[in-house]
């Protein structure tokens, strides 16, 4: 069965009695030690979270000029390069194929936005 429902005052008094009893028995010191351990663990967790955030949002890496020239030239020729084009670029500049593919994806998105924005502006002028 459920314990009888107590009012807030009765519940508070009962909690005080239990803590006083624990202190008499020497249990009060243990609670303080447990609280200190919890605080230390929380501090460690916060430090770990800060380190993860720093690692996630690193600064952009500088890319070599020949790589950018080659990528832009390829983008002007083909918006969607073939697998062979991507793999040859990756091999040539010692990058992964996913890195090259992502670069093309982001440039295509930017290009589409710009084209749509220009079309919208020309419609507004008419």
N, C-alpha and C positions, 0 to 999 in steps of 0.2 A: 504494500500500500504506500501511497504518497505520504510524506511527512506533513503535519498540519501547517497551514499557512500562517506566517507570522507577519506582524506589522513591521514597518521599517525600524521603529525604535527597538522592538524586541530583538530583531535580527542584529542590529548594530550592537546592542548590549551583549548578545551571545558571542559575537565575533570578538568583542573586547575581552570577555571572560576567557575565551580560548587562547588569545594571544598572551594574556597575563599568565595563564597556566603554563604555556610553552616557555615563557621567559623564566618562570620559577624553576622549570625543569632543565633550563639551559638551552632550550630550542630557539630562543631569540637570536643568539649568535649565528646559528646555522642559516637563518633566514637572511641575515645580512651578507653572509658569504655567498649564498645563492644569488642574491640581488647583484653583488659585485661581478659574479661570473656572467650573469645575463648581460650586464652592461658591457663587459669586455667582448662578449660574443657579438653584440649588436654593433660595437665599434668596428670589429673586424669585418663584419658583413658590409658595413657602409664603405670601408676602405676598399674592399674587393669590388663593390659596385662602381666606385669612382674609377678604379683602374680599368674595368671593362669598358666604361663609357669613353675613357681616353683612347683605348685601343680601337673602339668602333669608329670613332670620328677622327681619323688621321687626316693630316693635310694632304692636298692633292700632290701627286708626284710629278716632277718635271719630266716631260717627254722630249726625246731628241728631235731636232729640227728635220732631219731626213725622214724620220718616221711620219711626222705630221704632214710633210709635203707629199709623201707617197700615199698616205691614207686619203688626203683631200683630193689628190689626182684621181685615185680609184673611185672616190665617192662621186666626183663630177662625171666620170664615165658611166658608172653603174651605181644606182642607189642600192640595189640588192646584189651584192657579189655572190658568185658561186662558191661552193665548198672548196674547190681547187684554188680559187683566188684567196680565200681566207686562210687556207692552210699554207699557201706559199708565203703570204705576208707574215703569218705567225712564225714560220721557220726562218724567214729572212731577218726578222727583228727579235728573235728569241722570246716570243710572247706565246701565250696560249691562244687557242682558237676562240675560246669564249671571250677573252679580252677584246680581240679584234671584232668579234660579232657584236658585243655590247657597244663598242664605239660606234659602229655603223647604225645600230638600233637607236641610240640617243641622237645621232645626227639626223636620222630620218624623221624622228619625232619633232625635232626643232625645225627641220625643213618644212614639214607639213603645217606646223603652226604658223610659220612665217608666210607660207603661200596662202593659207586660208585668211590670215590677217590682211594681207595685201588685197585679196579679192574683196573682202568686206569693206576695206577703205575705198576702193574704186567704186563699189556700188553706192556708198554713202555720198560720194562726190557728184554722182549723176543726179 
